[in-house]
């Protein structure tokens, strides 16, 4: 009698630079990668400290555990060097850079994009959303205000969001 073989899953490791990136990755994973779709997404928090550290963290996990794809969501305002980019390429890590920070991308999704410094983006973000991007309440805010149809429309104007969804879903 033939033994039952479980189908192979597409496994994705998604590493966020900090809590704000992790909240967004969890939300997008829940929307775009539903259970039993054949893709498993594991979200990890690299604990901040810049782009190079995030890539190091993701690389160390992929050395211990096998994933089909690995992606990192990080800010380019700290430690985004040629060496960090080379390490990501060597380790086959898809880097999704938020220039200069995640708040800039979130403001762009909300229709408040523009050229600003990191501090200006963070200040405007606090004013618009009445909290910081790393606030635990953001996770609930995403679920309430950024449903699938709103994010589908935003993908046309926000390349980072489009790239992130493509990496998560494998499309």
C-alpha positions as CSV (number, residue, x, y, z in Angstrom):
1,X,0.0,0.0,0.0
2,X,1.4,3.4,-0.9
3,X,2.2,5.7,1.9
4,X,0.5,9.1,2.0
5,X,2.8,12.0,1.1
6,X,2.0,15.5,2.2
7,X,2.2,18.1,-0.5
8,X,5.2,20.3,-0.4
9,X,4.4,23.8,0.9
10,X,5.9,27.0,-0.4
11,X,7.6,28.4,2.7
12,X,8.4,32.1,3.1
13,X,10.5,33.8,5.8
14,X,9.6,37.4,6.1
15,X,11.9,39.5,8.4
16,X,11.0,43.0,9.5
17,X,13.5,45.4,10.7
18,X,11.4,46.3,13.7
19,X,7.9,46.1,15.2
20,X,6.4,48.4,12.6
21,X,7.5,46.3,9.7
22,X,6.4,43.1,11.5
23,X,2.9,44.5,12.1
24,X,2.6,45.3,8.3
25,X,4.0,41.9,7.3
26,X,1.5,40.1,9.6
27,X,-1.4,42.1,8.1
28,X,-0.3,41.5,4.5
29,X,0.3,37.9,5.2
30,X,-3.2,37.5,6.6
31,X,-4.8,39.2,3.6
32,X,-2.8,37.8,0.7
33,X,-1.7,34.4,2.0
34,X,-4.8,32.7,3.5
35,X,-4.5,29.4,5.3
36,X,-4.5,26.3,3.1
37,X,-3.4,28.2,0.0
38,X,-0.1,26.2,-0.2
39,X,2.1,29.0,1.2
40,X,3.3,29.3,4.7
41,X,4.6,32.7,5.9
42,X,6.8,33.0,9.0
43,X,7.3,36.5,10.2
44,X,10.3,37.4,12.4
45,X,11.4,40.7,14.0
46,X,15.1,41.5,13.6
47,X,15.1,44.0,16.4
48,X,16.2,47.1,14.5
49,X,19.8,48.3,14.4
50,X,19.9,49.0,10.7
51,X,19.8,47.2,7.3
52,X,23.0,45.2,7.6
53,X,21.8,43.7,10.9
54,X,18.4,42.7,9.4
55,X,20.1,40.9,6.5
56,X,22.5,39.2,8.9
57,X,19.6,38.0,11.0
58,X,17.7,36.7,8.0
59,X,20.8,35.0,6.7
60,X,21.4,33.3,10.1
61,X,17.9,31.9,10.1
62,X,18.0,30.6,6.5
63,X,21.3,28.8,7.3
64,X,19.5,26.8,10.1
65,X,16.1,26.4,8.5
66,X,15.1,25.8,4.9
67,X,12.7,28.3,3.3
68,X,11.6,28.5,-0.3
69,X,11.9,32.3,-0.2
70,X,13.4,34.8,2.2
71,X,12.5,38.5,2.2
72,X,13.4,41.4,4.4
73,X,11.5,44.7,4.8
74,X,13.8,47.4,6.0
75,X,14.5,51.1,6.1
76,X,17.3,52.6,4.0
77,X,18.1,55.4,6.3
78,X,20.5,53.4,8.5
79,X,23.3,51.1,7.4
80,X,22.1,50.5,3.9
81,X,25.5,49.8,2.3
82,X,26.9,48.0,-0.7
83,X,28.2,45.3,1.6
84,X,24.7,44.7,3.0
85,X,23.3,44.5,-0.6
86,X,26.0,42.1,-1.6
87,X,25.3,39.9,1.4
88,X,21.6,39.8,0.6
89,X,22.3,38.8,-3.0
90,X,24.8,36.1,-1.9
91,X,22.2,34.6,0.5
92,X,19.3,34.9,-2.0
93,X,17.4,37.3,0.2
94,X,14.9,39.5,-1.5
95,X,15.3,43.0,0.0
96,X,12.3,45.3,0.0
97,X,13.7,48.7,0.9
98,X,11.6,51.5,2.4
99,X,13.1,54.8,1.3
100,X,13.9,56.4,3.6
101,X,11.6,54.7,6.2
102,X,8.5,52.5,6.5
103,X,6.5,55.6,7.6
104,X,7.1,57.1,4.1
105,X,5.6,54.0,2.5
106,X,2.6,53.9,4.9
107,X,1.9,57.6,4.2
108,X,2.1,56.9,0.5
109,X,-0.5,54.1,0.9
110,X,-2.7,56.6,2.8
111,X,-2.3,59.1,0.0
112,X,0.1,61.4,1.8
113,X,3.3,60.6,-0.1
114,X,6.0,63.1,-0.8
115,X,9.7,63.9,-0.5
116,X,10.6,64.4,3.2
117,X,13.4,63.4,5.6
118,X,13.0,60.5,7.9
119,X,12.2,62.7,10.9
120,X,9.6,64.7,8.8
121,X,7.9,61.4,7.7
122,X,7.8,60.2,11.3
123,X,6.4,63.5,12.6
124,X,3.7,63.5,9.8
125,X,2.9,59.9,10.5
126,X,2.3,60.6,14.2
127,X,0.1,63.6,13.3
128,X,-2.0,61.6,10.7
129,X,-2.4,58.3,12.5
130,X,-2.2,59.6,16.1
131,X,0.4,57.0,17.0
132,X,3.9,55.7,16.0
133,X,4.3,53.0,13.4
134,X,5.6,50.6,16.0
135,X,2.6,51.1,18.4
136,X,0.9,47.8,19.1
137,X,-2.5,49.5,18.1
138,X,-1.3,49.8,14.5
139,X,-1.9,46.1,14.0
140,X,-5.6,46.5,14.7
141,X,-5.6,49.8,12.7
142,X,-4.4,47.9,9.6
143,X,-7.1,45.3,9.9
144,X,-9.8,48.0,10.3
145,X,-8.7,50.5,7.7
146,X,-6.6,48.8,5.1
147,X,-8.7,45.9,3.8
148,X,-7.8,43.9,0.7
149,X,-9.5,46.2,-1.9
150,X,-7.9,49.4,-0.6
151,X,-4.5,47.8,-0.7
152,X,-5.1,46.4,-4.2
153,X,-5.8,49.9,-5.4
154,X,-2.8,51.3,-3.6
155,X,-0.4,48.8,-5.3
156,X,-0.6,50.8,-8.5
157,X,0.9,53.9,-6.8
158,X,3.1,52.2,-4.2
159,X,5.9,50.1,-5.8
160,X,7.1,48.9,-2.3
161,X,3.7,47.5,-1.6
162,X,3.5,45.8,-5.0
163,X,6.9,44.3,-4.5
164,X,6.1,43.1,-1.0
165,X,2.9,41.4,-2.1
166,X,4.7,39.8,-5.1
167,X,7.4,38.3,-2.8
168,X,4.8,37.1,-0.2
169,X,2.6,35.4,-2.8
170,X,5.3,34.2,-5.2
171,X,3.9,36.1,-8.1
